[in-house]
Amino acid sequence: MAILTAYGHIEYDDHRSSELNKRTIYTLTALRRPEGWRFVAYQNTSLGTR
């Protein structure tokens, strides 16, 4: 099992940003199986504006 945590925000191809440029923390949980790593859970939380 592994946990990945990342920070970010969405920026579109035309350089618009997500609603009020909110930063988000992303947490993913991965489980190693015989065929390789698989993400088994995803959660995100807004950190508000920058």
C-alpha distance matrix in Angstrom:
0.0 3.8 7.0 10.2 13.5 16.9 20.5 23.2 25.8 27.2 30.2 32.1 33.9 37.2 35.7 35.7 32.9 31.1 33.0 34.5 31.9 29.3 26.3 23.0 19.6 16.7 13.2 10.6 7.2 5.6 4.5 6.1 9.4 12.7 14.1 11.4 8.7 9.5 9.6 9.7 11.2 13.7 16.0 18.8 21.5 24.8 26.0 29.6 31.9 31.9
3.8 0.0 3.8 6.6 10.0 13.3 17.0 19.8 22.6 24.3 27.1 29.3 31.1 34.3 32.6 32.7 29.8 28.3 30.3 31.5 28.8 26.3 23.1 19.9 16.5 13.8 10.5 8.4 5.9 5.1 6.5 8.2 11.8 15.0 15.7 12.4 9.1 9.9 9.2 10.2 10.8 12.3 14.2 16.5 19.1 22.2 23.0 26.6 28.7 28.5
7.0 3.8 0.0 3.8 6.6 10.1 13.7 16.6 19.4 21.4 24.4 26.8 28.9 31.9 30.0 29.9 26.8 25.1 26.9 28.0 25.3 22.7 19.5 16.3 12.8 10.3 7.0 5.8 4.6 6.2 9.0 11.4 14.9 18.3 18.5 15.2 11.5 11.4 9.4 10.3 9.5 9.9 11.2 13.1 15.4 18.5 19.3 22.9 25.1 24.9
10.2 6.6 3.8 0.0 3.8 6.7 10.4 13.2 16.2 18.1 20.9 23.4 25.5 28.4 26.4 26.5 23.5 22.1 24.2 25.2 22.3 20.0 16.7 13.7 10.4 8.0 5.7 5.1 6.4 7.8 11.2 13.3 16.7 19.9 19.4 15.9 12.2 12.1 9.7 11.6 10.4 9.6 10.6 11.6 14.0 16.6 17.2 20.7 22.5 22.1
13.5 10.0 6.6 3.8 0.0 3.8 7.1 10.3 13.5 16.0 19.0 21.8 24.2 26.8 24.5 24.3 21.0 19.6 21.4 22.1 19.2 16.7 13.3 10.5 7.0 5.6 4.6 6.5 8.9 11.2 14.7 17.1 20.4 23.6 23.1 19.6 15.9 15.3 12.6 14.0 12.0 10.1 9.7 9.6 11.2 13.4 13.6 17.2 18.9 18.5
16.9 13.3 10.1 6.7 3.8 0.0 3.8 6.8 10.2 12.8 15.5 18.5 20.9 23.3 20.8 20.8 17.6 16.6 18.7 19.2 16.1 14.0 10.5 8.3 5.7 5.2 6.6 8.7 11.8 13.8 17.5 19.6 22.8 25.9 24.8 21.3 17.7 17.1 14.3 16.2 14.1 11.5 10.9 9.5 10.9 12.1 12.1 15.3 16.4 15.7
20.5 17.0 13.7 10.4 7.1 3.8 0.0 3.8 7.3 10.6 13.2 16.6 19.2 21.2 18.4 18.1 14.7 13.8 15.7 15.8 12.6 10.6 7.0 5.7 4.5 6.1 9.0 11.7 15.1 17.3 21.1 23.3 26.4 29.5 28.3 24.8 21.3 20.5 17.5 19.1 16.6 13.5 12.0 9.4 9.7 9.7 9.3 12.0 12.7 11.9
23.2 19.8 16.6 13.2 10.3 6.8 3.8 0.0 3.8 7.0 9.4 12.9 15.6 17.5 14.6 14.3 11.0 10.5 12.9 13.1 9.7 8.5 5.5 5.5 6.6 7.9 11.4 13.7 17.3 19.4 23.1 25.3 28.1 31.0 29.4 26.1 22.8 21.7 18.7 20.6 18.1 14.6 13.3 10.3 10.7 9.7 9.8 11.5 11.4 10.8
25.8 22.6 19.4 16.2 13.5 10.2 7.3 3.8 0.0 3.8 6.5 10.0 13.2 14.6 11.9 11.0 7.5 6.7 9.4 10.0 6.7 6.3 5.0 5.9 8.7 9.8 13.6 15.7 19.5 21.6 25.3 27.6 30.2 33.1 31.2 28.1 24.9 23.4 20.3 22.0 19.4 15.7 14.1 10.9 11.0 9.2 10.0 10.5 10.1 10.2
27.2 24.3 21.4 18.1 16.0 12.8 10.6 7.0 3.8 0.0 3.8 6.5 9.9 11.5 9.5 8.6 5.8 5.2 8.8 10.5 7.7 8.4 8.4 9.0 11.7 12.0 15.6 17.0 20.8 22.5 26.2 28.3 30.5 33.2 30.9 28.2 25.2 23.5 20.6 22.4 20.1 16.4 15.4 12.5 13.3 11.7 13.2 13.2 12.5 13.0
30.2 27.1 24.4 20.9 19.0 15.5 13.2 9.4 6.5 3.8 0.0 3.8 6.8 8.1 5.8 5.8 4.3 6.2 9.9 11.1 8.4 10.5 11.0 12.3 15.1 15.4 19.0 20.3 24.0 25.5 29.1 30.9 33.0 35.5 33.0 30.3 27.6 26.1 23.5 25.5 23.5 20.0 19.2 16.3 16.9 15.0 16.0 15.6 14.0 14.0
32.1 29.3 26.8 23.4 21.8 18.5 16.6 12.9 10.0 6.5 3.8 0.0 3.8 5.4 5.1 5.3 6.1 7.8 11.2 13.1 11.2 13.4 14.4 15.4 18.2 18.1 21.5 22.3 25.9 27.1 30.5 32.3 34.0 36.3 33.5 31.1 28.6 27.0 24.6 26.7 24.9 21.5 21.1 18.6 19.5 17.8 19.2 18.6 17.1 17.5
33.9 31.1 28.9 25.5 24.2 20.9 19.2 15.6 13.2 9.9 6.8 3.8 0.0 3.8 5.4 7.4 9.3 11.6 14.9 16.5 14.5 17.0 17.8 18.8 21.3 21.0 24.2 24.7 28.1 28.8 32.1 33.5 35.1 37.0 34.0 31.7 29.6 28.3 26.3 28.7 27.4 24.2 24.1 21.9 23.0 21.4 22.8 22.2 20.5 20.5
37.2 34.3 31.9 28.4 26.8 23.3 21.2 17.5 14.6 11.5 8.1 5.4 3.8 0.0 3.8 5.7 8.9 11.7 14.4 15.6 14.2 17.3 18.6 20.3 23.2 23.3 26.8 27.6 31.2 32.1 35.5 37.1 38.7 40.7 37.8 35.4 33.3 31.8 29.7 31.9 30.3 26.9 26.5 23.9 24.5 22.4 23.6 22.4 20.2 20.3
35.7 32.6 30.0 26.4 24.5 20.8 18.4 14.6 11.9 9.5 5.8 5.1 5.4 3.8 0.0 3.8 6.3 9.7 12.6 13.1 11.2 14.5 15.6 17.7 20.6 21.2 24.8 26.1 29.7 30.9 34.5 36.1 38.1 40.3 37.6 35.0 32.5 31.2 28.9 31.1 29.2 25.7 25.0 22.0 22.3 20.0 20.6 19.5 17.1 16.7
35.7 32.7 29.9 26.5 24.3 20.8 18.1 14.3 11.0 8.6 5.8 5.3 7.4 5.7 3.8 0.0 3.8 6.9 9.2 9.9 8.8 12.1 14.1 16.2 19.5 20.4 24.1 25.6 29.3 30.9 34.5 36.5 38.5 40.9 38.3 35.8 33.1 31.4 28.8 30.6 28.4 24.7 23.6 20.5 20.4 17.8 18.7 17.1 14.8 15.2
32.9 29.8 26.8 23.5 21.0 17.6 14.7 11.0 7.5 5.8 4.3 6.1 9.3 8.9 6.3 3.8 0.0 3.8 6.6 7.3 5.4 8.4 10.3 12.5 15.9 17.0 20.8 22.6 26.4 28.2 31.9 34.1 36.3 38.9 36.6 33.9 30.9 29.2 26.3 28.0 25.5 21.8 20.3 17.0 16.8 14.1 14.9 13.5 11.5 12.0
31.1 28.3 25.1 22.1 19.6 16.6 13.8 10.5 6.7 5.2 6.2 7.8 11.6 11.7 9.7 6.9 3.8 0.0 3.8 6.1 5.0 6.5 8.9 10.4 13.9 15.0 18.7 20.6 24.3 26.5 30.1 32.6 34.7 37.5 35.3 32.7 29.6 27.6 24.5 25.7 23.0 19.2 17.5 14.2 13.8 11.3 12.8 11.4 10.3 11.9
33.0 30.3 26.9 24.2 21.4 18.7 15.7 12.9 9.4 8.8 9.9 11.2 14.9 14.4 12.6 9.2 6.6 3.8 0.0 3.8 5.3 6.2 9.7 11.3 15.1 16.6 20.2 22.4 26.1 28.6 32.1 34.9 37.0 40.0 38.0 35.4 32.2 30.0 26.6 27.4 24.4 20.6 18.4 15.0 13.8 10.8 12.3 10.0 9.1 11.6
34.5 31.5 28.0 25.2 22.1 19.2 15.8 13.1 10.0 10.5 11.1 13.1 16.5 15.6 13.1 9.9 7.3 6.1 3.8 0.0 3.8 5.5 9.1 11.8 15.5 17.8 21.4 24.1 27.7 30.4 34.0 36.8 39.1 42.2 40.3 37.5 34.2 32.2 28.9 29.7 26.6 22.8 20.3 16.6 14.8 11.2 11.5 8.5 6.4 8.8
31.9 28.8 25.3 22.3 19.2 16.1 12.6 9.7 6.7 7.7 8.4 11.2 14.5 14.2 11.2 8.8 5.4 5.0 5.3 3.8 0.0 3.8 6.4 9.5 13.1 15.3 19.1 21.6 25.4 27.8 31.6 34.1 36.6 39.6 37.7 34.7 31.5 29.7 26.5 27.7 24.8 21.0 18.7 15.0 13.7 10.3 10.3 8.4 6.1 7.1
29.3 26.3 22.7 20.0 16.7 14.0 10.6 8.5 6.3 8.4 10.5 13.4 17.0 17.3 14.5 12.1 8.4 6.5 6.2 5.5 3.8 0.0 3.8 6.4 10.1 12.6 16.2 19.1 22.7 25.5 29.2 31.9 34.5 37.7 36.1 33.1 29.7 27.8 24.4 25.3 22.1 18.3 15.7 11.9 10.0 6.6 6.7 5.1 4.5 6.6
26.3 23.1 19.5 16.7 13.3 10.5 7.0 5.5 5.0 8.4 11.0 14.4 17.8 18.6 15.6 14.1 10.3 8.9 9.7 9.1 6.4 3.8 0.0 3.8 7.0 9.8 13.4 16.5 20.0 22.8 26.5 29.1 31.9 35.1 33.7 30.5 27.0 25.5 22.1 23.2 20.1 16.4 13.9 10.2 8.6 6.0 5.3 6.0 6.2 6.6
23.0 19.9 16.3 13.7 10.5 8.3 5.7 5.5 5.9 9.0 12.3 15.4 18.8 20.3 17.7 16.2 12.5 10.4 11.3 11.8 9.5 6.4 3.8 0.0 3.8 6.3 9.8 12.9 16.5 19.4 23.0 25.9 28.6 31.9 30.6 27.5 23.9 22.2 18.7 19.6 16.4 12.7 10.2 6.5 5.5 4.3 5.3 7.6 9.3 10.2
19.6 16.5 12.8 10.4 7.0 5.7 4.5 6.6 8.7 11.7 15.1 18.2 21.3 23.2 20.6 19.5 15.9 13.9 15.1 15.5 13.1 10.1 7.0 3.8 0.0 3.8 6.7 10.1 13.5 16.4 20.1 22.9 25.9 29.2 28.3 25.1 21.4 19.9 16.4 17.3 14.1 10.9 8.4 5.6 5.4 6.5 7.0 10.3 12.3 12.7
16.7 13.8 10.3 8.0 5.6 5.2 6.1 7.9 9.8 12.0 15.4 18.1 21.0 23.3 21.2 20.4 17.0 15.0 16.6 17.8 15.3 12.6 9.8 6.3 3.8 0.0 3.8 6.6 10.2 13.0 16.7 19.6 22.3 25.7 24.6 21.5 17.8 16.2 12.7 13.7 10.7 7.4 6.0 4.5 6.7 8.9 10.4 13.5 15.5 16.1
13.2 10.5 7.0 5.7 4.6 6.6 9.0 11.4 13.6 15.6 19.0 21.5 24.2 26.8 24.8 24.1 20.8 18.7 20.2 21.4 19.1 16.2 13.4 9.8 6.7 3.8 0.0 3.8 6.8 10.0 13.5 16.6 19.5 23.0 22.4 19.3 15.5 13.9 10.5 11.0 8.2 5.9 5.3 6.2 8.7 11.7 13.1 16.5 18.9 19.4
10.6 8.4 5.8 5.1 6.5 8.7 11.7 13.7 15.7 17.0 20.3 22.3 24.7 27.6 26.1 25.6 22.6 20.6 22.4 24.1 21.6 19.1 16.5 12.9 10.1 6.6 3.8 0.0 3.8 6.5 10.1 13.2 15.9 19.3 18.6 15.7 11.9 10.1 6.7 7.6 5.6 4.6 6.5 8.7 11.9 15.0 16.7 19.9 22.1 22.6
7.2 5.9 4.6 6.4 8.9 11.8 15.1 17.3 19.5 20.8 24.0 25.9 28.1 31.2 29.7 29.3 26.4 24.3 26.1 27.7 25.4 22.7 20.0 16.5 13.5 10.2 6.8 3.8 0.0 3.8 6.9 10.3 13.0 16.7 16.5 13.8 10.1 8.5 5.7 5.8 5.1 6.6 8.9 11.8 14.8 18.2 19.8 23.2 25.6 26.1
5.6 5.1 6.2 7.8 11.2 13.8 17.3 19.4 21.6 22.5 25.5 27.1 28.8 32.1 30.9 30.9 28.2 26.5 28.6 30.4 27.8 25.5 22.8 19.4 16.4 13.0 10.0 6.5 3.8 0.0 3.8 6.7 9.5 13.0 12.9 10.0 6.3 5.3 4.2 5.6 7.2 9.2 12.2 15.0 18.3 21.5 23.1 26.4 28.6 28.8
4.5 6.5 9.0 11.2 14.7 17.5 21.1 23.1 25.3 26.2 29.1 30.5 32.1 35.5 34.5 34.5 31.9 30.1 32.1 34.0 31.6 29.2 26.5 23.0 20.1 16.7 13.5 10.1 6.9 3.8 0.0 3.8 6.3 10.0 10.7 8.4 5.6 5.4 6.3 6.6 9.4 12.2 15.3 18.4 21.6 25.0 26.6 30.0 32.2 32.6
6.1 8.2 11.4 13.3 17.1 19.6 23.3 25.3 27.6 28.3 30.9 32.3 33.5 37.1 36.1 36.5 34.1 32.6 34.9 36.8 34.1 31.9 29.1 25.9 22.9 19.6 16.6 13.2 10.3 6.7 3.8 0.0 3.8 6.9 8.0 5.7 4.3 6.3 8.8 9.9 12.9 15.6 18.8 21.7 24.9 28.1 29.7 33.0 35.1 35.1
9.4 11.8 14.9 16.7 20.4 22.8 26.4 28.1 30.2 30.5 33.0 34.0 35.1 38.7 38.1 38.5 36.3 34.7 37.0 39.1 36.6 34.5 31.9 28.6 25.9 22.3 19.5 15.9 13.0 9.5 6.3 3.8 0.0 3.8 5.4 5.2 5.9 7.2 10.4 11.0 14.6 17.5 21.0 24.1 27.5 30.7 32.6 35.8 37.8 38.1
12.7 15.0 18.3 19.9 23.6 25.9 29.5 31.0 33.1 33.2 35.5 36.3 37.0 40.7 40.3 40.9 38.9 37.5 40.0 42.2 39.6 37.7 35.1 31.9 29.2 25.7 23.0 19.3 16.7 13.0 10.0 6.9 3.8 0.0 3.8 5.6 8.3 10.1 13.7 14.6 18.2 21.1 24.6 27.6 31.1 34.2 36.0 39.2 41.1 41.2
14.1 15.7 18.5 19.4 23.1 24.8 28.3 29.4 31.2 30.9 33.0 33.5 34.0 37.8 37.6 38.3 36.6 35.3 38.0 40.3 37.7 36.1 33.7 30.6 28.3 24.6 22.4 18.6 16.5 12.9 10.7 8.0 5.4 3.8 0.0 3.8 7.2 8.7 12.5 14.0 17.7 20.1 23.8 26.6 30.2 33.1 35.1 38.0 39.7 39.9
11.4 12.4 15.2 15.9 19.6 21.3 24.8 26.1 28.1 28.2 30.3 31.1 31.7 35.4 35.0 35.8 33.9 32.7 35.4 37.5 34.7 33.1 30.5 27.5 25.1 21.5 19.3 15.7 13.8 10.0 8.4 5.7 5.2 5.6 3.8 0.0 3.8 6.5 10.2 12.4 15.7 17.8 21.3 23.9 27.4 30.2 31.9 35.0 36.6 36.6
8.7 9.1 11.5 12.2 15.9 17.7 21.3 22.8 24.9 25.2 27.6 28.6 29.6 33.3 32.5 33.1 30.9 29.6 32.2 34.2 31.5 29.7 27.0 23.9 21.4 17.8 15.5 11.9 10.1 6.3 5.6 4.3 5.9 8.3 7.2 3.8 0.0 3.8 6.8 9.4 12.3 14.3 17.7 20.2 23.7 26.5 28.2 31.4 33.1 33.1
9.5 9.9 11.4 12.1 15.3 17.1 20.5 21.7 23.4 23.5 26.1 27.0 28.3 31.8 31.2 31.4 29.2 27.6 30.0 32.2 29.7 27.8 25.5 22.2 19.9 16.2 13.9 10.1 8.5 5.3 5.4 6.3 7.2 10.1 8.7 6.5 3.8 0.0 3.8 6.1 9.3 11.4 15.1 17.9 21.5 24.4 26.5 29.5 31.4 31.8
9.6 9.2 9.4 9.7 12.6 14.3 17.5 18.7 20.3 20.6 23.5 24.6 26.3 29.7 28.9 28.8 26.3 24.5 26.6 28.9 26.5 24.4 22.1 18.7 16.4 12.7 10.5 6.7 5.7 4.2 6.3 8.8 10.4 13.7 12.5 10.2 6.8 3.8 0.0 3.8 5.9 7.6 11.3 14.1 17.7 20.8 22.9 25.9 27.9 28.5
9.7 10.2 10.3 11.6 14.0 16.2 19.1 20.6 22.0 22.4 25.5 26.7 28.7 31.9 31.1 30.6 28.0 25.7 27.4 29.7 27.7 25.3 23.2 19.6 17.3 13.7 11.0 7.6 5.8 5.6 6.6 9.9 11.0 14.6 14.0 12.4 9.4 6.1 3.8 0.0 3.8 7.1 10.6 14.1 17.5 20.9 23.3 26.2 28.7 29.6
11.2 10.8 9.5 10.4 12.0 14.1 16.6 18.1 19.4 20.1 23.5 24.9 27.4 30.3 29.2 28.4 25.5 23.0 24.4 26.6 24.8 22.1 20.1 16.4 14.1 10.7 8.2 5.6 5.1 7.2 9.4 12.9 14.6 18.2 17.7 15.7 12.3 9.3 5.9 3.8 0.0 3.8 6.9 10.5 13.8 17.3 19.8 22.7 25.3 26.5
13.7 12.3 9.9 9.6 10.1 11.5 13.5 14.6 15.7 16.4 20.0 21.5 24.2 26.9 25.7 24.7 21.8 19.2 20.6 22.8 21.0 18.3 16.4 12.7 10.9 7.4 5.9 4.6 6.6 9.2 12.2 15.6 17.5 21.1 20.1 17.8 14.3 11.4 7.6 7.1 3.8 0.0 3.8 7.0 10.5 13.8 16.4 19.2 21.7 22.9
16.0 14.2 11.2 10.6 9.7 10.9 12.0 13.3 14.1 15.4 19.2 21.1 24.1 26.5 25.0 23.6 20.3 17.5 18.4 20.3 18.7 15.7 13.9 10.2 8.4 6.0 5.3 6.5 8.9 12.2 15.3 18.8 21.0 24.6 23.8 21.3 17.7 15.1 11.3 10.6 6.9 3.8 0.0 3.8 6.9 10.4 13.1 15.9 18.7 20.1
18.8 16.5 13.1 11.6 9.6 9.5 9.4 10.3 10.9 12.5 16.3 18.6 21.9 23.9 22.0 20.5 17.0 14.2 15.0 16.6 15.0 11.9 10.2 6.5 5.6 4.5 6.2 8.7 11.8 15.0 18.4 21.7 24.1 27.6 26.6 23.9 20.2 17.9 14.1 14.1 10.5 7.0 3.8 0.0 3.8 6.8 9.6 12.2 14.9 16.4
21.5 19.1 15.4 14.0 11.2 10.9 9.7 10.7 11.0 13.3 16.9 19.5 23.0 24.5 22.3 20.4 16.8 13.8 13.8 14.8 13.7 10.0 8.6 5.5 5.4 6.7 8.7 11.9 14.8 18.3 21.6 24.9 27.5 31.1 30.2 27.4 23.7 21.5 17.7 17.5 13.8 10.5 6.9 3.8 0.0 3.8 6.4 9.1 12.2 14.1
24.8 22.2 18.5 16.6 13.4 12.1 9.7 9.7 9.2 11.7 15.0 17.8 21.4 22.4 20.0 17.8 14.1 11.3 10.8 11.2 10.3 6.6 6.0 4.3 6.5 8.9 11.7 15.0 18.2 21.5 25.0 28.1 30.7 34.2 33.1 30.2 26.5 24.4 20.8 20.9 17.3 13.8 10.4 6.8 3.8 0.0 3.8 5.5 8.5 10.8
26.0 23.0 19.3 17.2 13.6 12.1 9.3 9.8 10.0 13.2 16.0 19.2 22.8 23.6 20.6 18.7 14.9 12.8 12.3 11.5 10.3 6.7 5.3 5.3 7.0 10.4 13.1 16.7 19.8 23.1 26.6 29.7 32.6 36.0 35.1 31.9 28.2 26.5 22.9 23.3 19.8 16.4 13.1 9.6 6.4 3.8 0.0 3.8 6.7 8.2
29.6 26.6 22.9 20.7 17.2 15.3 12.0 11.5 10.5 13.2 15.6 18.6 22.2 22.4 19.5 17.1 13.5 11.4 10.0 8.5 8.4 5.1 6.0 7.6 10.3 13.5 16.5 19.9 23.2 26.4 30.0 33.0 35.8 39.2 38.0 35.0 31.4 29.5 25.9 26.2 22.7 19.2 15.9 12.2 9.1 5.5 3.8 0.0 3.8 6.7
31.9 28.7 25.1 22.5 18.9 16.4 12.7 11.4 10.1 12.5 14.0 17.1 20.5 20.2 17.1 14.8 11.5 10.3 9.1 6.4 6.1 4.5 6.2 9.3 12.3 15.5 18.9 22.1 25.6 28.6 32.2 35.1 37.8 41.1 39.7 36.6 33.1 31.4 27.9 28.7 25.3 21.7 18.7 14.9 12.2 8.5 6.7 3.8 0.0 3.8
31.9 28.5 24.9 22.1 18.5 15.7 11.9 10.8 10.2 13.0 14.0 17.5 20.5 20.3 16.7 15.2 12.0 11.9 11.6 8.8 7.1 6.6 6.6 10.2 12.7 16.1 19.4 22.6 26.1 28.8 32.6 35.1 38.1 41.2 39.9 36.6 33.1 31.8 28.5 29.6 26.5 22.9 20.1 16.4 14.1 10.8 8.2 6.7 3.8 0.0
